[in-house]
Amino acid sequence: MTSLRKLGSSDLEVFPLTLGGNVFGWTADEATSFDVLDAYTAAGGNFVDTADVYSAWVEGNSGGESETVIGKWLAARGNRDDVVIATKVSQHPDFQGLSGANIKAAADASLKRLGTDHIDLYYTHFDKTEVPVEEIIGALDELVKAGKVRAIGASNISAARLAESLAFSDREGLARYVALQPHYNLVSRDTYEGELEALAAREGLAAVPYYALASGFLTGKYRPGTTVDSARAAGAGQHLDTERGRKVLAALDDIAESHTVPVATVALAWLAAQPTVAAPIASARTVEQLPALLGVADLTLTEEELARLTEASA
């Protein structure tokens, strides 16, 4: 039985791999999404991440498609209490920004799509610096006090604004961020390491990194001369043009071979072993893509292997 990880100072305990819901209602239809969610939870997974905006960028979609799929799945399986659901506010076309009124209205809309009376972890998706932290935290605190949200987190926020938010929560005795969702992986370390990571460590926040596999590059499927059929192929493939990308891939190949595991499993294991990281996020368009992700729960890299990957990705 894989041991669950405590999410910061909250009472939430989560599986060491967060299942990304961005593909639900986009590159995975409803039936496939149900299959992926079933396989993830059957393997012991309990942490599903989505956002109200997923997937408004797709022609014909209006946002909320992922939450709707997850809501239908929860209703069909009757397992709401067994799953930690995280969603986000600020980017939905009808609920833009982080004004207090918008945060509360967007939360109600998310609850309706998810078919539940509470969100386990509610993130501010992209910080809006024109809105005072007092207004943002005040609205989030109201949601917590109303029982609509269990814990709050922040994504895409500067260290300065995060520190200001935490200080306000402490000063006023209001709900406090317990989790941070940064862009972080082996080929993008400066997006988290440094001031933000130090602050998370100091304040006891759990990091739940997105782009954990660099849009698929860290699965190892992008190689010189290969063509990958993926909506993210252009972004992922560009890492092949960098020395760091090639060095990281070489190190991942060697370590994966020595453990007889997929490259993606090793990349996630490095991330999961980093200070403050609780559960990297990775998504699967098909059930077949899941085992390489779920393997992170059973793979412990040696200090030498971790150091080699850290050096290759420097």
DAWOKA-V496180 format. One line per field, one symbol per residue. ss: DSSP state (~ for helix, > for strand, _ for the rest). psi: psi as a letter, one per 30 degrees, with the letter a starting at -180 (. if undefined). burial: + if it has 24 or more other ideal C-beta (glycine too) atoms within 12 Angstrom, else -. A space follows every 10 residues. Layout:
ss->???
psi->???
burial->???
This chain:
ss->____>>____ __>>__>>>> ___>___>_~ ~~~~~~~~~~ ~~____>>>_ __________ ____~~~~~~ ~~~~~~~__~ ~~_>>>>>>> >>__>>___~ ~~~~~~~~~~ ~~~~____>> >>>>______ __~~~~~~~~ ~~~~~___>> >>>>>___~~ ~~~~~~~~~~ ~~____>>>> >_>_>__>__ ____~~~~~~ ~~~__>>__> ___~~~~~~_ __________ __~~~~~~~~ ~_~~~~~~~~ ~~~~~~~~~_ __~~~~~~~~ ~~____>__> >>____~~~~ ~~~~~~~___ __~~~~~~~~ ~~__
psi->kkklkkjbgl gkklkgkkjk gffkgcfkle eeeeeeeeee efgfkgjkka lffkiffkkf lgkfeeeeee eeeeeefhge ffkjkkllkf fkefikahle eeeeeeeeee eeefhlfkke jjkjekkjff kkfeeeeeee eeeeffgfke lllkkiklee eeeeeeeeee efhlkkkflk jljkafgief fekbeeeeee eeggkkkikl hfghgfegfg fjlkglkkjk fgeeeeffff fkeeeeeeee eeeeeeeffh lleeeeeeee effkkfkejl kklkfleffe efefffffkj lleeeeeeee eeg.
burial->----+-++-+ -+++++++++ ++++++++-- -+++++++-+ +-++++++++ ++++++---- --++++++++ +-++-----+ --++++++++ ++--++++-+ -+++++++++ +-++-+-+++ ++++++++-- +-+-++++++ ++++---+++ +++++++++- ++++++-++- ---+++++++ +++++++++- +++--++-++ --+-++++++ ++++++++++ ++-------+ -+---++-++ ---++--+++ +++-++---- ++++++++++ ++++-+++++ +++++-+-++ +++++++++- +---++-+++ -++-
